[in-house]
């Protein structure tokens, strides 16, 4: 099984006709993702041709050749025509708020927001809007979500690993890829890059709850980073609600105090938000925490025997 995304997920790409949208739509199609439509009001009624070749373990049903994807003027029109329930957003930051609200209004079940640099005020607005309407967001400023062998929505390389018993949730895109590579021989149910902005849709806790309920996920790997208290809150949730083994890693042990490190949310003030404080909170909840990504992968591997 998988969480939030599987082989039945039909996907709309907002911003598909742009350079980034086209590049990653081609990769998603090559991985076997059911990309059924793009959205661009100025190009409604046209289509975009993609030259695809099978890539990754989920691409067994992909035939090399040209795939033509229709473009609609609105998300609602695309959803009505295709029955899609997932949208992925590749639009520039200035237009991201309206793009997400449009997807929510169309009744999408899941909206994956790849765009980085979205103003926090805009994210706060569309996050609240989506939450009130029961629409799940992943991101912004994230690599997206992949259920290996089933579907890949976002920018995660599809050929790192196959399906297996590990669930992965990570703030960092790069560390998502590294952990997938470290444990590529074991495989994953779903890997989610939730993003490192101060406000995000799906959280560590959301993913932990879903992995706990997924019968095929045997071990959970959680990657955090300095700043904020998301990892401490996740530790409290694990202590009360998670029975499966959890392995953790917190990026930023050597980060200087008071300095933003990469992600907008990764800023430390005093002892709050430090890697050490997060490590201690996780360990107190029974989570095995590695000092490096490789050590973290070794801990996960040991739990699977």
CORJOLIN-V832789 format. One record per helix or strand of 2 or more residues. SS is the DSSP state (2 for helix, 1 for strand). FROM is the first residue (numbers start at 0). TO is the last residue. Records with the same first field share a line. If there is no record, write none. Layout:
BEGIN
SS: FROM-TO ; FROM-TO
END
This chain:
BEGIN
1: 9-13 ; 33-38 ; 46-51 ; 64-71 ; 85-88 ; 109-112 ; 135-138 ; 143-146 ; 150-153 ; 162-169 ; 187-192 ; 218-224 ; 244-250 ; 287-289
2: 18-29 ; 40-42 ; 74-81 ; 92-104 ; 119-131 ; 172-181 ; 203-212 ; 229-240 ; 274-283 ; 292-302
END
